[in-house]
Amino acid sequence: MPVQKYDTIGDSYNDVAQITTGKLQLAAIQSLIGDVKGLTILELACGPGFYCRKAISWGAHHATGIDISPRMIEAARSSAKGDKRIEFHIADCSQPLNINVGQFDVVLAPWLLNYARNEQELIGMWRNIYNSLKPGGKVIGISPNLELLDDGPAAFPRERRFGQDLEVLGAIEDGGLEVRATLYTSTPFSFTNYYLPRVLYERSCLLAGLRGFRWTSFADEALLGDVDWDAFLTCPPFLTFTAVRPLDVLK
């Protein structure tokens, strides 16, 4: 994962919540997470810890964030303002986690799996998710929408949409694409990520031991405020998903 790039972004990533794509993502997560009162939350690839702070504001008992970038974690700790209900750690979420933070009721993975270049890397990330969940716990994630490219790279939307634009850089293994995203926050920034076919997400999730994978719709349009919902449905820039860790079977 590109630690140096995110070290240069730092606090600017907090501004994503102010652009349309950020508002859409927040509405998606809030619709899916449900009642978190008293629950423990883990945010993988947490950046500046936006969803950790949101989870606490929604009533979670404790939230933990993990990110590879020391600068992002510094920004996350600063934004948490010493709240003892939130903690942050530096680790690479694409590799077996080298820290023990326990298991959680809910794992949030907004923009984690998009850094996997192939199915094997996806499986490794899913295993981190599996190991971080309590039996019966669920994961909620956001991923790129490769189906935008069904008609080939020439059909990829190149104009700015929802406060961002996307540029295809080339093909990668397992039928995916390398894509540069630019987010037009107060200080615009770009990063590279990977768009893989849906079937790889579904299969790698099962191979890691999770069950009940499903692509989700957005249940509560009231959370969108002034965002144009119909425009989003016409060309969704991302997809959401959920899965669960099965309950342990007593032998």
Protein Blocks (a to p, Z undefined) as FASTA:
>chain_A
ZZklmmmnmmmmmmmmmmmklmmmmmmmmmmnmpaehiacddehklnolmmmmmmmnopa
bdcdddfblklmmmmmmmnnopakbccddddfkbccfbdebjafbdcdehkllmpfbfkl
mmmmmmmmmmmpcehiacddddddfklmmnojklpcfbdeehiacddfbdcehhiacddd
ddddfbdcddddddddfklmmmmmmmnopahiacdddfblmlnomacfklmmmmccbdcd
dddddddddZZ
